[in-house]
């Protein structure tokens, strides 16, 4: 039975690629293949692998160029291990491979026992990180739920043109008792958005959202606006961040939008309720300060 773990194997030697696929499938991994970096990028348009195993020297786009592209242009794959497989086996070659940012560097001819052990080790490391994040999130859940008992239900808007991107965020927020409302980008320039009372609005950044923020900025009832948090691409331009702040965005969270960061915003918003203005004076006091401190310590 093939597992749910998918490995992208990038190798230009046909015979070796066939052997790699056979060994990996025998180990119950699902395998997708590419013969160079350009083919791999095409695969990544439709497949999100759990690990990438890549030759270094290939025609067209080679392994180092693929690694650079993946790390810069595919933030969703930031946590996906990238392993080089190459005939270049000198000490200097290995050091170069490590400096390029690969997670591991294996040499040809392939020692398949070592290969499978290394793959399992890397995947286990990813699982440990995921479990650590889950535990952090559980701590924030508890902090939120304890404070939520004392105050009205949190109303959250999630603004995006792509429901698939925001559905995990919406589901997680709903799970802890937030009242979540998906909002289409186009609603930002109508009364639909302003007339609904939200405590916080998470907005997936796009050029259209950036443009439509001006309609919210013109609102005379600034006190009735929700806290606006923009979910932005990784390595977002600093000048663009400043423009967003000028339009009323309180904070930005970079892709891949870690749940811990989302819930820190929720807990902070909850703790600011009840003071002067919609969210208080901004200073954390009493129980709210304690909850925020608990959240901060859980992610330290």
Secondary structure as UniProt FT lines:
FT   STRAND          6..10
FT   HELIX           14..26
FT   TURN            27..28
FT   STRAND          30..34
FT   HELIX           37..43
FT   TURN            44..46
FT   STRAND          51..55
FT   HELIX           63..73
FT   HELIX           75..77
FT   TURN            78..79
FT   STRAND          81..86
FT   HELIX           91..99
FT   TURN            100..101
FT   STRAND          104..107
FT   HELIX           112..148
FT   TURN            149..150
FT   STRAND          155..159
FT   HELIX           163..175
FT   TURN            176..177
FT   STRAND          179..183
FT   HELIX           185..189
FT   HELIX           191..195
FT   STRAND          200..204
FT   HELIX           207..217
FT   HELIX           222..224
FT   STRAND          227..232
FT   TURN            234..235
FT   HELIX           238..246
FT   TURN            247..248
FT   STRAND          249..254
FT   TURN            255..256
FT   HELIX           259..271
FT   TURN            272..274
FT   TURN            276..281
FT   HELIX           286..298
//
